[in-house]
Amino acid sequence: DIGTVLSYKGIAEGVENTNYFLHTTRGSYILTLYEKRVREADLPFFLGLMRHLAQRGLNCPLPVSNRRGEPLGRVAGRPAAIITFLDGIAIRRPTAGHCGALGGALAKLHLAGQGFPMSRPNALSLDAWAPLFAQAEGQADRVAAGLAERTRRELAFLTEAWPRGLPSGVIHADLFTDNVFFIGPEVSGLIDFYFACTDAFAYDVAICLNAWCFEADGSFNLTKGQAMLAGYQAVRRLDADEIEALPTLCRGSAMRFMLTRLVDWLNVPPGALVKPKDPLEYDRKLNFHRHVGHAREYGLDA
């Protein structure tokens, strides 16, 4: 009961699924067709999580159920869903103020996810990195000299040092700038929950430090890091173990995105409309994190 379609158009952003902006006589929606990297068996987790978070006051898309009460259908042979449209814009070059607002929103997500009855392992955490690298190892040095050996050494370190037993729950796991909407200085919504999983909250913080607090020249912006971590801690305090683990978690999250980008970079399908993202951006971030000894260097106040 969303009315009659007035118009629709493809959305170029995103590399995982096919999305359309859908305008009807009842309002605006997003139609998502789930492509091969998203497992159909995971969709009840993603769609159920969005409903759970929205019911707890987090601004995120709400899946629209059909007349049978089901949020999932099929279009063009693919699993598909219609979700509500969120107002706001994504900020490509965030300020420290945006980073602070994002930190608070991330902490609210972590708290709102408590009580969600489903769980989903992080399919792109430590155990996945060696198999991902195996797909690209033979060609890695074509992308950058020495990349294969740097990655081998980093994987050996992470396998030995990866923290266990940190406070965990539902995390977003992909909260890049294009997945956060703003109206003015305030976060108006979080989108794209299709990597969400059950993992350490501080790992989500590390992903956001990587995605939001580096400049185009590869330097880490300490002011942005301070703002993000202060925004997060104002809602949910990091404990001592999370603080100690943060440099390693930042290295791990940088490794995760370097590897998935590297595999995509080396396997661009013919006629692809979306250009793969540069894996070397995260190779450079890894080099920064290797020299970090304490979370204070990311801007965490004592």
C-alpha positions as CSV (number, residue, x, y, z in Angstrom):
1,D,0.0,0.0,0.0
2,I,2.6,2.5,-1.0
3,G,0.6,3.9,-3.9
4,T,1.2,4.1,-7.7
5,V,4.7,4.5,-9.1
6,L,5.2,8.0,-10.5
7,S,8.9,7.7,-11.3
8,Y,12.0,5.7,-10.5
9,K,15.7,6.1,-11.3
10,G,18.9,4.1,-10.6
11,I,21.2,5.2,-7.9
12,A,24.9,5.1,-8.9
13,E,26.3,5.0,-5.4
14,G,27.1,1.7,-3.7
15,V,29.0,-1.4,-5.0
16,E,27.1,-4.2,-3.3
17,N,23.5,-4.0,-4.4
18,T,21.3,-2.4,-7.1
19,N,19.3,0.6,-5.8
20,Y,16.5,2.7,-7.2
21,F,14.9,5.8,-6.0
22,L,11.2,5.2,-6.1
23,H,8.6,8.0,-6.1
24,T,5.0,7.1,-5.6
25,T,1.6,8.7,-4.9
26,R,2.3,8.0,-1.2
27,G,5.9,9.2,-0.9
28,S,9.5,8.3,-1.6
29,Y,11.2,5.0,-1.1
30,I,14.3,3.0,-2.0
31,L,14.0,-0.3,-3.9
32,T,17.0,-2.5,-3.4
33,L,17.8,-5.6,-5.4
34,Y,20.3,-7.8,-3.5
35,E,23.2,-8.9,-5.7
36,K,25.6,-11.9,-5.3
37,R,27.8,-10.7,-2.4
38,V,24.8,-10.4,-0.1
39,R,23.6,-13.9,1.0
40,E,19.9,-14.2,0.9
41,A,20.0,-16.2,4.1
42,D,21.3,-13.0,5.9
43,L,18.5,-10.8,4.7
44,P,16.1,-11.5,7.6
45,F,18.9,-10.4,10.0
46,F,19.5,-7.1,8.1
47,L,15.8,-6.2,7.7
48,G,14.9,-7.3,11.2
49,L,17.8,-5.2,12.6
50,M,16.6,-2.1,10.8
51,R,13.1,-2.5,12.2
52,H,14.5,-3.2,15.7
53,L,16.7,0.0,15.6
54,A,14.0,2.2,14.2
55,Q,11.6,1.0,16.9
56,R,14.2,2.1,19.5
57,G,14.5,5.6,18.1
58,L,17.5,5.3,15.8
59,N,17.0,7.2,12.5
60,C,17.4,4.4,9.9
61,P,15.4,3.1,7.0
62,L,12.4,1.0,7.8
63,P,11.6,-2.0,5.6
64,V,8.1,-1.8,4.1
65,S,6.2,-5.1,4.4
66,N,3.9,-6.4,1.6
67,R,0.2,-7.2,2.1
68,R,1.3,-10.6,3.5
69,G,3.4,-8.9,6.2
70,E,6.7,-9.9,4.5
71,P,9.5,-7.3,4.0
72,L,11.3,-9.5,1.4
73,G,10.2,-10.2,-2.2
74,R,11.7,-10.8,-5.6
75,V,12.4,-8.6,-8.6
76,A,14.1,-9.7,-11.8
77,G,15.1,-13.0,-10.2
78,R,16.8,-11.3,-7.2
79,P,15.7,-10.9,-3.6
80,A,14.4,-7.4,-3.2
81,A,13.0,-5.0,-0.5
82,I,11.5,-1.6,-0.4
83,I,12.6,0.6,2.5
84,T,11.6,4.1,3.6
85,F,13.5,7.1,2.3
86,L,15.5,9.2,4.7
87,D,16.0,13.0,4.3
88,G,19.4,14.4,4.5
89,I,22.7,14.5,2.5
90,A,25.9,12.6,2.8
91,I,29.0,14.8,3.6
92,R,32.0,13.9,1.4
93,R,34.4,16.1,3.3
94,P,33.3,16.0,7.0
95,T,34.3,18.6,9.5
96,A,35.3,17.9,13.1
97,G,31.7,18.8,14.0
98,H,30.3,16.1,11.6
99,C,32.8,13.6,13.1
100,G,31.6,14.4,16.7
101,A,27.9,13.9,15.6
102,L,28.8,10.6,13.9
103,G,30.5,9.4,17.1
104,G,27.4,10.0,19.1
105,A,25.2,8.3,16.5
106,L,27.5,5.3,16.4
107,A,27.2,4.9,20.2
108,K,23.4,5.2,20.0
109,L,23.4,2.5,17.4
110,H,25.4,0.2,19.7
111,L,23.0,0.8,22.6
112,A,19.8,0.5,20.4
113,G,21.0,-2.8,19.1
114,Q,20.9,-4.4,22.6
115,G,18.1,-6.9,22.9
116,F,18.0,-7.7,19.2
117,P,17.4,-11.5,19.2
118,M,19.4,-12.5,16.1
119,S,23.1,-12.7,15.7
120,R,25.4,-12.9,12.6
121,P,29.1,-13.5,12.7
122,N,31.3,-11.0,11.0
123,A,32.1,-12.7,7.7
124,L,34.9,-10.2,6.9
125,S,36.9,-10.3,10.2
126,L,40.2,-12.0,11.0
127,D,39.4,-15.5,9.7
128,A,38.4,-14.1,6.3
129,W,41.5,-12.0,5.6
130,A,44.0,-14.8,4.7
131,P,41.5,-16.3,2.2
132,L,40.9,-12.9,0.7
133,F,44.6,-12.2,0.3
134,A,45.0,-15.6,-1.3
135,Q,42.8,-14.4,-4.1
136,A,45.0,-11.4,-4.8
137,E,48.5,-12.3,-3.5
138,G,49.9,-13.3,-6.9
139,Q,49.0,-9.9,-8.5
140,A,49.3,-7.6,-5.5
141,D,52.7,-6.3,-6.5
142,R,51.2,-5.2,-9.8
143,V,49.2,-2.7,-7.8
144,A,52.1,-1.5,-5.7
145,A,55.7,-2.6,-5.2
146,G,56.1,-4.7,-2.0
147,L,52.4,-4.8,-1.3
148,A,52.3,-8.6,-1.0
149,E,55.1,-8.8,1.5
150,R,53.7,-5.9,3.6
151,T,50.4,-7.7,3.7
152,R,51.9,-11.0,4.7
153,R,53.7,-9.4,7.6
154,E,50.6,-7.5,8.7
155,L,48.4,-10.6,8.6
156,A,51.0,-12.4,10.8
157,F,50.9,-9.6,13.3
158,L,47.1,-9.4,13.4
159,T,46.7,-13.2,13.7
160,E,48.9,-13.1,16.8
161,A,47.6,-9.8,18.4
162,W,43.9,-9.8,17.6
163,P,42.0,-8.9,20.8
164,R,39.3,-11.2,22.2
165,G,36.5,-10.9,24.6
166,L,35.8,-7.2,24.1
167,P,32.3,-5.8,24.7
168,S,30.2,-6.9,21.7
169,G,26.9,-6.6,20.1
170,V,25.4,-5.4,16.9
171,I,27.7,-3.2,14.8
172,H,27.2,-1.5,11.5
173,A,30.7,-2.5,10.1
174,D,30.5,-0.2,7.1
175,L,29.7,3.3,8.4
176,F,31.5,5.3,5.7
177,T,30.6,8.9,4.9
178,D,28.1,7.9,2.2
179,N,26.1,5.8,4.7
180,V,25.5,8.7,7.1
181,F,23.0,11.5,6.3
182,F,23.1,15.0,7.8
183,I,20.6,17.9,8.0
184,G,22.8,20.8,9.0
185,P,25.2,19.7,11.7
186,E,23.0,16.9,13.0
187,V,22.9,13.3,11.9
188,S,19.5,12.7,10.2
189,G,20.0,9.0,9.5
190,L,22.2,5.9,9.1
191,I,21.8,3.7,6.1
192,D,23.1,0.5,4.4
193,F,23.1,-2.1,7.1
194,Y,24.1,-5.0,4.8
195,F,27.5,-5.6,6.5
196,A,26.0,-5.4,10.0
197,C,27.0,-8.2,12.3
198,T,27.8,-9.2,15.8
199,D,31.3,-8.1,16.8
200,A,33.2,-5.8,19.1
201,F,31.8,-2.3,19.5
202,A,35.4,-0.9,19.4
203,Y,36.0,-2.5,16.0
204,D,33.1,-0.3,14.7
205,V,34.8,2.7,16.2
206,A,38.0,1.7,14.5
207,I,36.3,1.5,11.1
208,C,34.9,5.0,11.6
209,L,38.3,6.4,12.6
210,N,39.7,5.0,9.3
211,A,36.7,6.2,7.2
212,W,36.2,9.7,8.7
213,C,39.4,11.0,10.2
214,F,42.0,10.9,7.4
215,E,42.6,13.7,4.9
216,A,42.9,13.3,1.2
217,D,46.7,13.5,1.5
218,G,46.7,10.4,3.8
219,S,47.3,12.3,7.1
220,F,45.4,11.6,10.2
221,N,43.4,14.6,11.5
222,L,43.7,14.5,15.2
223,T,41.0,17.1,15.7
224,K,38.5,15.0,13.9
225,G,39.6,11.9,15.9
226,Q,39.2,13.8,19.2
227,A,35.7,15.0,18.1
228,M,34.6,11.5,17.0
229,L,35.8,9.7,20.2
230,A,34.4,12.4,22.4
231,G,31.0,12.2,20.7
232,Y,31.0,8.4,21.2
233,Q,32.1,8.5,24.8
234,A,29.5,11.1,25.7
235,V,26.9,8.3,24.9
236,R,28.8,5.1,25.7
237,R,32.2,4.9,27.5
238,L,34.9,2.7,26.1
239,D,36.4,0.5,28.8
240,A,40.1,0.0,29.5
241,D,40.4,-3.2,27.3
242,E,38.7,-1.4,24.4
243,I,41.1,1.6,24.7
244,E,44.1,-0.7,24.8
245,A,42.9,-2.6,21.8
246,L,42.1,0.4,19.6
247,P,45.4,0.6,17.7
248,T,45.2,-3.1,16.8
249,L,41.6,-2.8,15.8
250,C,42.4,0.2,13.6
251,R,45.1,-1.9,11.8
252,G,42.6,-4.8,11.4
253,S,39.8,-2.6,10.0
254,A,42.3,-1.0,7.6
255,M,43.4,-4.5,6.5
256,R,39.8,-5.6,5.9
257,F,39.0,-2.7,3.6
258,M,42.4,-2.9,1.8
259,L,41.8,-6.6,1.0
260,T,38.2,-6.3,-0.2
261,R,39.2,-3.3,-2.3
262,L,42.3,-5.2,-3.7
263,V,40.2,-8.2,-4.7
264,D,37.6,-5.9,-6.4
265,W,40.3,-3.8,-8.1
266,L,41.8,-6.9,-9.7
267,N,38.5,-8.4,-10.7
268,V,36.5,-5.6,-12.4
269,P,33.8,-7.2,-14.5
270,P,33.5,-6.1,-18.1
271,G,31.1,-3.1,-18.5
272,A,31.0,-2.3,-14.8
273,L,29.4,1.1,-14.1
274,V,30.9,1.6,-10.7
275,K,34.7,2.1,-10.5
276,P,36.3,0.0,-7.8
277,K,37.8,1.9,-4.9
278,D,41.6,2.3,-4.5
279,P,43.1,-0.3,-2.1
280,L,46.3,1.7,-1.6
281,E,44.4,4.3,0.4
282,Y,44.1,1.7,3.1
283,D,47.6,0.4,2.6
284,R,48.7,4.0,3.5
285,K,46.4,4.1,6.5
286,L,47.9,0.8,7.7
287,N,51.3,2.3,7.6
288,F,50.1,5.1,9.9
289,H,48.5,2.7,12.4
290,R,51.7,0.6,12.7
291,H,53.4,3.6,14.4
292,V,50.5,4.2,16.9
293,G,51.3,3.1,20.4
294,H,48.2,4.2,22.3
295,A,44.6,5.4,21.6
296,R,45.7,8.9,22.8
297,E,47.3,9.3,19.3
298,Y,43.8,9.0,17.8
299,G,42.6,11.8,20.1
300,L,41.1,9.8,23.0
301,D,41.1,12.0,26.1
302,A,42.6,10.4,29.2
